[in-house]
Amino acid sequence: MKKLRSTFATEEISGFLDQGTSVTGELQFAGTLRVDGEFHGSITTKDKLIVGERAQVHADIKAGEVEVYGTISGSVESNRRVEIHPTGSVKGDIRTPELVIEAGGILDGNSRMTGDSKAEAQFETTRTSGKERPGA
């Protein structure tokens, strides 16, 4: 494994697609992958995907965590967190329990905040109960 020093943080990176690289296909990985090139297809991981400032990702993504500094065109599904930083852009729908969009970050699509199914069921019950009360 390689440590990369960037403007974002020094972090353990399992894989790296550098600027000037163009890849098409289905990508599956473990650990943390940083993309700074161009990718077309689908990306699946239980871990972390970092889309660098110069990256152009045209893919449907399923990941544990996603950090966006570049551009994603496609749907993003995360079971932990999605962060769109000031230079980041997502053109597609996002589904995640935690979504952070910093000032300047762009989301051109819909977002759905998912979480614990019991909590969602409780919210639905509470909301329904509120509508049924007279005067509510």
N, C-alpha and C positions, 0 to 999 in steps of 0.2 A: 504494500500500500504506500501511497505517495502523499506527502504533505505539500499542499499548494499554498503559496502566499498570494493573496489577492487583496483588493481594496475592501472586500467584505469581511473577511476573517481568515485566520489560518485554521484549516479544517482538514480532517482525514478524508481523503477522496479515494474511492474505490476505482473509479473510472473517469475518463475525460475525453470528450469529443471537441477538439480544438477548432478555432476559427479556420475557415478554409476547407473543413471536412464536410462532406455531404453523404448522408446515410439514409437509405430507404429500407423499411422492413418492420419486423416486430422485435422490440427490445425488451428484455427481461434482465433484471440485475438485482444484486443484494448490496447493501452498503449505501454509499453516497456517490451519485454520478453527477458530473457537471457537464453541461452541453453549451459550447460556445459557437458551434457550427450550425449546419442546417440538418434537420431531421424530418423525415416524412414516414408516417405509419402509425404504430401504436407503442406505448410505453407502459410497462407494468412492473411495479416493485412494491414491497411492503415497507421499504425504507424511504430514502430522501432523494429527490430530483432537484437540481439547481439549474435553472435556465439563465445562462449568463447574458450580459448586456448586448452582445452581438449575435446571440442565437435567434434562429428562426425555426420554430418547432411547429410542424403541421401534423398534429397527432391527437388521438384520444388517449388520455393519460389516467391511469389508476395508480396511486402512490400513497404511501404513508404521509409524507410531507412534500410540499412543492414550494420552492422559492422562485419567484419570477422577477428577473431583472431585464429580460429580453422580451420576445414576442412568442405567444402561443396562439395558434389557430386550431381550435378543437375543444372537446369537452375535457374537464378536469374533475376527477373524483378522488377525494382524499379522506382517509379515515382518521386523520389527526388535525392537519392545519395546512392552509394555503396562504402565502404571503405574496402580495403584489407590491413591489417596491417602486419608487418614483420613476424609474426608467422602464418599468414593466408594463406589459399589455396582454390581456387575455381576450380573444375574440371567440367566445363560446360560453357554454354554461359551466358553472362550478357547483359541486356538491361536496360539502365538508362541514364538520362540526365547528370549526373555527376559521374565520376568514378575516384577514388583515389587508386593507388597501391603504397604502401610505399616500399622502398628498402627491399628486402627479401620476400615480398609478392608474391604469385604465382597465375597466371591465366592461366589455361590450357584449352583454349576454345576461342570462339570469343566474341568480345564486339561490341555492337551497341549503339552509343550515340544518344539518342532520346531527343527530346525537343519539343518546341512549333511548331506545324504543319505549321504555317505561316512562321516561320524562316526556317524550312526545305524546304518548297516550294520555298522561296526566294533563298536559296542556290542552289537548283536544277535549277532554272531559270538562275541564274548567271553562273553556271557551263556550262549549255547548251549554253547560249549566248556566252561564251568564246570560245567554240569549233566551233561555226559557223562563227566567224570572220576570214577573210583571214589572214594567217600568224600566227594564234593563235594555 
